[in-house]
Amino acid sequence: MEIRAKARFMRISPQKIRLIMGQVRGKKVEEALNLLSFAPQRGARILKKLLDSAVANAQQNADIDVDSLYISKVYADEGPTLKRWRPRAQGRATRIRKRTSHLTVILDEK
């Protein structure tokens, strides 16, 4: 049985969060949480919170042994982009794209 947790409209670019997701994909939950708690990236905090939510879903909704859970799938889809403008030289302006992500974690039992 698979357990899901989603976080939508997170203010981090998918490119940055995917780097951290690659480090925890396929690992046991306990090992992944330990790795994320010491990672210096900002996205590690977001992903750790999402993983904690998935573990809480497993404890609450299904009779699953939490120690046997591992991360079967973890991915980041692109959310809407906020468009802002930065003034530049000689009256010009440059667009700033503030990207958002939709994150999904799927846990499974071994």
C-alpha atoms as a printed R data frame, in Angstrom:
    type eleno elety resid chain resno      x      y       z
1   ATOM     1    CA   MET     A     1  0.000  0.000   0.000
2   ATOM     2    CA   GLU     A     2  1.400  3.380  -0.917
3   ATOM     3    CA   ILE     A     3  1.198  6.510   1.200
4   ATOM     4    CA   ARG     A     4  1.149  9.952  -0.411
5   ATOM     5    CA   ALA     A     5  1.852 13.489   0.739
6   ATOM     6    CA   LYS     A     6  1.709 16.608  -1.428
7   ATOM     7    CA   ALA     A     7  2.859 20.176  -0.989
8   ATOM     8    CA   ARG     A     8  1.617 22.616  -3.590
9   ATOM     9    CA   PHE     A     9  2.679 26.147  -4.531
10  ATOM    10    CA   MET     A    10  5.993 25.929  -2.663
11  ATOM    11    CA   ARG     A    11  8.219 28.954  -3.315
12  ATOM    12    CA   ILE     A    12 11.280 27.115  -4.573
13  ATOM    13    CA   SER     A    13 12.180 26.347  -8.155
14  ATOM    14    CA   PRO     A    14 11.698 22.741  -9.273
15  ATOM    15    CA   GLN     A    15 15.291 22.652 -10.515
16  ATOM    16    CA   LYS     A    16 16.668 23.344  -7.027
17  ATOM    17    CA   ILE     A    17 14.404 20.952  -5.135
18  ATOM    18    CA   ARG     A    18 15.026 18.099  -7.602
19  ATOM    19    CA   LEU     A    19 18.713 18.095  -6.641
20  ATOM    20    CA   ILE     A    20 17.775 17.270  -3.050
21  ATOM    21    CA   MET     A    21 15.075 14.809  -4.107
22  ATOM    22    CA   GLY     A    22 17.660 12.804  -6.008
23  ATOM    23    CA   GLN     A    23 19.616 12.265  -2.807
24  ATOM    24    CA   VAL     A    24 16.722 10.682  -0.887
25  ATOM    25    CA   ARG     A    25 14.944  8.751  -3.666
26  ATOM    26    CA   GLY     A    26 14.817  5.026  -2.878
27  ATOM    27    CA   LYS     A    27 16.148  5.392   0.684
28  ATOM    28    CA   LYS     A    28 14.467  4.268   3.890
29  ATOM    29    CA   VAL     A    29 12.460  7.013   5.589
30  ATOM    30    CA   GLU     A    30 14.632  7.120   8.708
31  ATOM    31    CA   GLU     A    31 17.806  7.452   6.648
32  ATOM    32    CA   ALA     A    32 16.260 10.152   4.440
33  ATOM    33    CA   LEU     A    33 15.074 12.207   7.421
34  ATOM    34    CA   ASN     A    34 18.539 12.036   8.948
35  ATOM    35    CA   LEU     A    35 20.139 13.149   5.673
36  ATOM    36    CA   LEU     A    36 17.671 16.026   5.203
37  ATOM    37    CA   SER     A    37 18.058 17.351   8.740
38  ATOM    38    CA   PHE     A    38 21.767 18.031   8.129
39  ATOM    39    CA   ALA     A    39 21.562 19.225   4.505
40  ATOM    40    CA   PRO     A    40 22.386 22.935   4.109
41  ATOM    41    CA   GLN     A    41 19.949 23.620   1.247
42  ATOM    42    CA   ARG     A    42 16.729 25.516   1.870
43  ATOM    43    CA   GLY     A    43 14.723 22.871   0.023
44  ATOM    44    CA   ALA     A    44 15.884 20.185   2.454
45  ATOM    45    CA   ARG     A    45 13.768 21.774   5.182
46  ATOM    46    CA   ILE     A    46 10.704 21.803   2.907
47  ATOM    47    CA   LEU     A    47 11.238 18.196   1.843
48  ATOM    48    CA   LYS     A    48 11.800 17.048   5.447
49  ATOM    49    CA   LYS     A    49  8.504 18.617   6.495
50  ATOM    50    CA   LEU     A    50  6.727 16.892   3.590
51  ATOM    51    CA   LEU     A    51  8.303 13.556   4.478
52  ATOM    52    CA   ASP     A    52  7.208 13.967   8.115
53  ATOM    53    CA   SER     A    53  3.672 14.577   6.828
54  ATOM    54    CA   ALA     A    54  3.777 11.386   4.745
55  ATOM    55    CA   VAL     A    55  4.930  9.375   7.775
56  ATOM    56    CA   ALA     A    56  2.121 10.887   9.856
57  ATOM    57    CA   ASN     A    57 -0.349  9.898   7.108
58  ATOM    58    CA   ALA     A    58  0.964  6.336   7.270
59  ATOM    59    CA   GLN     A    59  0.548  6.174  11.045
60  ATOM    60    CA   GLN     A    60 -2.906  7.733  11.018
61  ATOM    61    CA   ASN     A    61 -4.630  6.215   8.003
62  ATOM    62    CA   ALA     A    62 -3.202  2.726   7.622
63  ATOM    63    CA   ASP     A    63 -1.884 -0.007   9.861
64  ATOM    64    CA   ILE     A    64  1.654  0.153   8.520
65  ATOM    65    CA   ASP     A    65  4.966 -0.419  10.263
66  ATOM    66    CA   VAL     A    66  6.710  2.958   9.919
67  ATOM    67    CA   ASP     A    67 10.161  1.372  10.217
68  ATOM    68    CA   SER     A    68  9.633 -0.595   7.000
69  ATOM    69    CA   LEU     A    69  8.721  2.441   4.859
70  ATOM    70    CA   TYR     A    70 10.933  3.668   2.041
71  ATOM    71    CA   ILE     A    71 10.606  6.472  -0.508
72  ATOM    72    CA   SER     A    72  9.386  4.810  -3.687
73  ATOM    73    CA   LYS     A    73  8.708  7.993  -5.664
74  ATOM    74    CA   VAL     A    74  9.479 11.641  -5.083
75  ATOM    75    CA   TYR     A    75  9.068 14.305  -7.725
76  ATOM    76    CA   ALA     A    76  8.588 18.032  -8.250
77  ATOM    77    CA   ASP     A    77  6.262 19.454 -10.865
78  ATOM    78    CA   GLU     A    78  6.330 23.064 -11.952
79  ATOM    79    CA   GLY     A    79  3.716 25.338 -10.411
80  ATOM    80    CA   PRO     A    80  2.658 28.799 -11.537
81  ATOM    81    CA   THR     A    81  5.397 31.365 -12.001
82  ATOM    82    CA   LEU     A    82  5.131 34.804 -10.397
83  ATOM    83    CA   LYS     A    83  6.338 37.490 -12.792
84  ATOM    84    CA   ARG     A    84  8.057 40.570 -11.394
85  ATOM    85    CA   TRP     A    85  9.947 43.424 -13.034
86  ATOM    86    CA   ARG     A    86 13.373 44.837 -12.196
87  ATOM    87    CA   PRO     A    87 14.361 48.275 -13.478
88  ATOM    88    CA   ARG     A    88 17.529 48.302 -15.572
89  ATOM    89    CA   ALA     A    89 19.721 50.907 -17.216
90  ATOM    90    CA   GLN     A    90 18.384 53.466 -19.717
91  ATOM    91    CA   GLY     A    91 14.720 53.014 -18.772
92  ATOM    92    CA   ARG     A    92 14.548 49.326 -19.585
93  ATOM    93    CA   ALA     A    93 13.117 46.576 -17.427
94  ATOM    94    CA   THR     A    94 13.926 42.895 -17.020
95  ATOM    95    CA   ARG     A    95 11.485 40.202 -16.064
96  ATOM    96    CA   ILE     A    96 12.169 38.223 -12.876
97  ATOM    97    CA   ARG     A    97 10.517 34.809 -12.736
98  ATOM    98    CA   LYS     A    98  9.783 33.582  -9.221
99  ATOM    99    CA   ARG     A    99  9.088 29.906  -9.714
100 ATOM   100    CA   THR     A   100  6.905 27.645  -7.608
101 ATOM   101    CA   SER     A   101  6.749 23.855  -7.275
102 ATOM   102    CA   HIS     A   102  4.231 21.133  -6.570
103 ATOM   103    CA   LEU     A   103  6.007 18.423  -4.556
104 ATOM   104    CA   THR     A   104  4.870 14.804  -4.174
105 ATOM   105    CA   VAL     A   105  6.271 12.053  -1.955
106 ATOM   106    CA   ILE     A   106  5.062  8.456  -2.244
107 ATOM   107    CA   LEU     A   107  6.091  5.946   0.432
108 ATOM   108    CA   ASP     A   108  5.831  2.187   0.194
109 ATOM   109    CA   GLU     A   109  6.540 -0.829   2.414
110 ATOM   110    CA   LYS     A   110  9.466 -3.160   1.829
